[in-house]
Amino acid sequence: MSGSDLPAESTTTVVIGTGLPGLAVASELSRRGIASIVVEGLGCCAAAAPRRSVLPDSVSRTEQSDLLRLLQGYAVSHCLDVRRSTFACDVSLVPGGLPVSGTGRSGTERRWMVRTEGGVLLADTVVLTGCPENQMRRFLRGLGVRLGADIHSTLKSIGLYLVGMAGLLAPTTREIVRQAKAAGDAIAGGHAALA
């Protein structure tokens, strides 16, 4: 089956990563009424070596485990679209976007195409989680994205958000939650501007 023969689904946001950062973002988006599909991971980040943790003690690790359990419960109780057995095989930035019919919004375009084993997900925004910074930079170079001094503004302009990334170290639970809220705010603000 060629890529053009795969079934396509449209959503506002595709979240890549079903761990704590991905579920935190999906929960934030759900609270704001923004549709998302959460898939397991991205090929370039799947084989990543584990990053050193800055969690100093078992209390911090317990906090992270407890929050993950709460987010998993939220995902189930609010019927979030979490696809643990679906992996993102390829993520493409679509030049000029793809027109979306039946949305009631004129000029709406999907800027991202995420290929999975079973289909294609089209989205306005993508959230990439848990990928080490050096692999994320390689991924962006592969997309043809040039990063300037203000990385976050550059990524926001193309509808890409990063959560659960803090250089070579794994971010703290508090930092993950802060990043998830910031991404949720930015995506909800951009979605409201389109409506």
N, C-alpha and C positions, 0 to 999 in steps of 0.2 A: 504494500500500500504506500503510495507516495505521499509526501507532506500535504499536497493539495487535496488528497482523497480522505484525509483524516477528518472526523467530525469536529466542528468548532463550537466553543461556548464563549459567551461574552460575560464579563463581570467588570466591576469597577477596579478591583485590585486583586492581583495574585500575590500571595505571601509565600515565599520559598523558605521552608523550614518549619517543621511541626513541633519544635522544642519550645522552651520557655519564651524566647524572643518572638517566635512566630505566633504562638497562641496569645501572647500579650498584645501584639498588634491587632490580630483578628478580633480580640475582645474589645479593644478600643474602637475599632471601626464599627463593630456591631452596635455598641452603645450609641454611636452617632448615626446609625441607620445606613451605613455604607456596606454594600455587598462585597464579599471577598471569597476567594477560594484559596485554601491553604494546601500546598503540596509538600511532599517530604523533603526534597533537597535538590540541589543543582549539581550536575556532574563535576564541574571544576572544583567544587567545595566538598564533595562527598568524601574524597580520599585525603582530606586535609589532616595533617598531624595535629594531635590535640594541643591546644594552647595551655600554657601555664595559667593556673587560676590565682587570682588575688584574694580568694576566700581564705581568711586566715584560720578559721577554726570550724569545728563541726556545727556550731550554732548557725553560722552563715550558710553552710551547706544544707542544713535542715530547713532554714528559711526559704532557700531556693526550691527545695523539694516540695515544701508545703505550698508555695505559690504555684508551682507547676501543677500540683494536684487540684488546686482551686480553679486554675484556668482550664484544665481538662474537664472538670465538672461544669464550668460555665459553657464551654464549647458544646457539650452534650445537651445541657438543659436549654440552650438557646438555638439549637440546631445549626451551629456553624458548619460550613462546608469544609471539613478537614479530611483530606485524602492521604492517609498515612502510607498507603501502598502505591501512591502515584509519585513518580520522580520527574522533575523538570529535566528533559534531555537537552534542550536548547532554548535559549532566551534571545530574542531578536528585537531590536529597536526598529520599528517600521517607518521608513522615511515618508513623511507626509501623512502617516496614519492610515487606518482603514475606516471607511465610512460604516456607520452602524445604523441599520434601519430599525424602525419600530420603537425608538427610544423617546420620541416626542420632543427631542432636542435637536434643533437645526445645527448643522455643522459639527456634530459630535464625531470624534474620531478615536479609535483605539490605537494607541501608540506602541503597544507591546504585544508580541506573539510569543507564547510559551508553549513549546512542543513537549508533549508527554508521550509515553508509550501508546496511549489509547486515543489521543486527540490533540487538539490545539486549543489553548486558552487565549482569548484576546482580552486585553485590559488597558485601562487608562494609565494605571500605575502598577509598579512592581515593588515589593519590599523584599530585600535580600537580607537573610539573617545568618548569623554565626559563621560567616566566611572570614578567614584571616585576611588582614589588609593587603598583603602582597598578592594573594590570589584574586582578591576583589579588583585590584588595579590591573592585573592581567586580563580579567574578564572585561573590564571597561575598555581597555585598549583594543580587545577583540571586537568590541562594538563600534570602535572608532570614536569614542568619547575622549576628548582632551580635558584633563583636569587642570584647572587654574589654581590660584591661591585659595579661593573659596570653594572647596569641594562640595559642600552641602548645597550651595546655591546652584552650582552646575548640575548636580544630580536632580535637584528639585525641578529644574527647568525641563528636564526630559521625563519626569515622572518616576524617578528611581529613588528609593529611600533605603537606608541602611539601619538595621537594628541588631544589637547584640555584638557589635564590633567595637573594639577599643585597642587598636594596634596589635601587638603581639600577645597581650594578656587577655584572658577572658574577662569581660566586664562584670562588675558586681551586680547583684540583684537590683539594687537601687538604680544603677545606671541603665540596666535593661529596661526597667519600668519607665524611666525618664525618656529614653529614646523611643519607646513604643508610644507613649503619650504625645511626644513631639511629632512623630510620623502620623499618628491618627489625626492630630490637629491640622497638620499641613494638607493631608489628603482630603479631609472633610471640608477644609476651606476652599481647596481647588474644585471639589465636587460641587459645592454650593455656587461657586462662580459660574460653572457650566450650566447649572439648572435654570 
